[in-house]
Amino acid sequence: MSILGRLFGNKKETSKPIVERNMLNLQINDIVTFDLEDYKVVGKIDYDDHGFKWYAYQLEGTHKTLWLSVEMDDELNLGIYEKIKLPIQEPIPKKISYEGTTFYMDESGKARVVGAGRSENLTGLTCEYYDFYDDSDKKALSLEKWGNEIEASIGYEIEEYELKIIASS
């Protein structure tokens, strides 16, 4: 072995090729910058409603936790959501008022889920979901029923250029 070979090693290439990240392939521990704050991807939920798929990434920041919703329909649809406390009971109503805004049910269904990171314990469960929008379609309200618990989140659509991804590996 040459001197340079001993110094720098004749190492075989064992690292995986780097895959450019996008909204559809974020990984746990990636960093997402939104609204001038960095968030770490700490959880991911893959939803599948009879072949229609979408994703939710749990983003942990210094001061708050957000959920990034990603859906590829005819085009890429992105939304930022924060969990809220909303006392809701079944049957789920067709309209809900929250902080002076009335939201109307747009769609609902059941999805099988696969979780990763902090959400890995959700794998194999079924989630009932209910999506609501205000009159302007600017604000969204999302309800998810997990067993007997109903979780509520409030959010809005964003554009892809508002996010920057830093891959963890």
C-alpha positions as CSV (number, residue, x, y, z in Angstrom):
1,M,0.0,0.0,0.0
2,S,1.3,3.4,-0.9
3,I,1.9,6.2,1.7
4,L,-1.1,8.1,0.5
5,G,-3.2,5.0,0.6
6,R,-2.2,4.4,4.2
7,L,-2.7,8.1,5.2
8,F,-6.1,8.5,3.5
9,G,-7.1,4.8,3.3
10,N,-8.3,2.9,0.4
11,K,-11.8,2.8,1.7
12,K,-14.5,1.3,-0.3
13,E,-17.5,3.5,-1.0
14,T,-20.1,2.3,1.5
15,S,-22.2,5.3,2.0
16,K,-25.6,5.5,0.4
17,P,-26.2,8.0,-2.4
18,I,-27.7,11.3,-1.2
19,V,-31.3,11.6,-2.2
20,E,-32.6,15.2,-2.7
21,R,-35.4,15.9,-0.3
22,N,-38.8,17.2,-1.3
23,M,-42.1,17.5,0.4
24,L,-43.0,13.9,-0.4
25,N,-39.9,12.2,1.0
26,L,-38.9,14.1,4.2
27,Q,-37.2,11.9,6.7
28,I,-37.1,11.9,10.5
29,N,-34.4,14.4,11.8
30,D,-34.5,16.5,8.6
31,I,-34.8,20.2,9.3
32,V,-37.5,22.3,7.7
33,T,-37.3,26.1,7.8
34,F,-40.7,27.9,7.8
35,D,-41.4,31.5,8.7
36,L,-37.8,32.1,9.7
37,E,-37.8,29.3,12.2
38,D,-36.1,25.9,12.0
39,Y,-38.2,22.8,12.8
40,K,-37.0,19.2,13.2
41,V,-39.0,16.4,11.6
42,V,-39.8,14.2,14.7
43,G,-42.8,12.3,13.4
44,K,-44.5,11.3,10.2
45,I,-47.9,9.8,9.4
46,D,-48.7,8.2,6.0
47,Y,-52.5,8.1,5.4
48,D,-54.1,5.8,2.8
49,D,-57.9,6.1,2.1
50,H,-58.5,3.4,-0.5
51,G,-55.4,4.4,-2.5
52,F,-55.6,8.2,-2.0
53,K,-52.5,9.0,0.0
54,W,-51.2,12.0,1.9
55,Y,-48.7,12.7,4.6
56,A,-48.4,14.7,7.9
57,Y,-45.0,15.6,9.3
58,Q,-44.6,16.6,12.9
59,L,-42.3,19.6,13.1
60,E,-40.8,20.4,16.4
61,G,-39.5,24.0,16.9
62,T,-38.0,25.9,19.8
63,H,-41.3,27.4,20.8
64,K,-44.0,25.3,19.2
65,T,-44.9,22.1,17.3
66,L,-46.5,22.3,13.9
67,W,-47.9,19.7,11.5
68,L,-47.0,19.9,7.8
69,S,-49.7,18.4,5.6
70,V,-48.6,17.2,2.2
71,E,-50.9,15.9,-0.5
72,M,-50.3,15.3,-4.2
73,D,-53.6,15.7,-6.0
74,D,-53.5,17.3,-9.4
75,E,-50.8,19.5,-7.9
76,L,-48.9,19.7,-4.6
77,N,-51.0,20.9,-1.7
78,L,-49.3,22.0,1.5
79,G,-50.8,23.1,4.8
80,I,-49.4,24.1,8.2
81,Y,-51.5,23.1,11.2
82,E,-51.4,23.6,15.0
83,K,-53.3,21.4,17.5
84,I,-56.0,23.2,19.4
85,K,-58.4,22.4,22.2
86,L,-61.8,22.1,20.8
87,P,-64.5,20.3,22.7
88,I,-66.3,18.2,20.1
89,Q,-68.5,15.2,20.3
90,E,-70.0,12.8,17.9
91,P,-71.9,13.0,15.7
92,I,-69.4,15.4,14.0
93,P,-71.4,18.5,12.9
94,K,-71.4,19.8,9.3
95,K,-70.2,23.2,10.6
96,I,-68.1,24.3,13.5
97,S,-67.3,27.7,14.9
98,Y,-63.9,28.5,16.4
99,E,-62.6,31.9,17.5
100,G,-65.2,33.8,15.5
101,T,-64.8,31.8,12.3
102,T,-67.3,29.3,11.0
103,F,-65.9,26.2,9.2
104,Y,-67.9,24.0,6.9
105,M,-67.2,20.3,6.3
106,D,-65.6,19.7,3.0
107,E,-64.8,16.0,3.1
108,S,-64.5,13.1,5.5
109,G,-63.4,9.4,5.5
110,K,-61.3,6.7,7.1
111,A,-57.6,6.1,6.4
112,R,-55.2,3.4,7.4
113,V,-52.0,4.9,8.7
114,V,-48.3,4.1,9.0
115,G,-46.3,6.1,11.5
116,A,-42.6,6.9,11.9
117,G,-40.6,8.6,14.6
118,R,-42.8,9.8,17.4
119,S,-45.8,8.5,15.4
120,E,-44.6,5.0,14.9
121,N,-47.1,3.6,17.5
122,L,-49.9,4.6,15.1
123,T,-48.9,2.0,12.4
124,G,-51.8,-0.2,11.5
125,L,-54.5,2.0,13.1
126,T,-57.4,3.5,11.2
127,C,-58.1,7.2,11.6
128,E,-61.4,8.9,10.8
129,Y,-60.8,12.3,9.4
130,Y,-63.0,15.4,8.8
131,D,-61.8,18.4,6.9
132,F,-63.5,21.8,7.2
133,Y,-62.8,25.2,5.5
134,D,-64.1,28.7,6.2
135,D,-66.1,30.7,3.6
136,S,-62.9,32.0,1.9
137,D,-61.1,28.6,1.8
138,K,-58.2,30.3,3.5
139,K,-58.4,28.7,6.9
140,A,-58.8,25.0,7.6
141,L,-60.0,23.0,10.6
142,S,-59.0,19.3,10.7
143,L,-60.5,16.7,13.0
144,E,-59.1,13.2,13.5
145,K,-60.7,10.5,15.5
146,W,-58.3,8.0,17.0
147,G,-60.3,5.4,18.9
148,N,-62.5,7.4,21.3
149,E,-60.3,10.5,21.1
150,I,-60.9,13.4,18.7
151,E,-58.0,15.7,17.9
152,A,-58.5,19.1,16.4
153,S,-56.0,21.3,14.4
154,I,-56.3,24.7,12.8
155,G,-54.3,25.6,9.7
156,Y,-53.9,27.2,6.4
157,E,-52.4,26.5,3.0
158,I,-48.9,27.5,2.2
159,E,-46.7,27.4,-0.9
160,E,-43.7,25.2,-1.4
161,Y,-41.3,28.2,-1.7
162,E,-42.1,29.1,1.9
163,L,-40.3,26.0,3.1
164,K,-36.6,25.1,3.0
165,I,-35.4,21.6,3.7
166,I,-32.0,20.6,5.1
167,A,-31.6,16.8,4.9
168,S,-30.2,15.1,8.0
169,S,-28.3,12.5,6.0
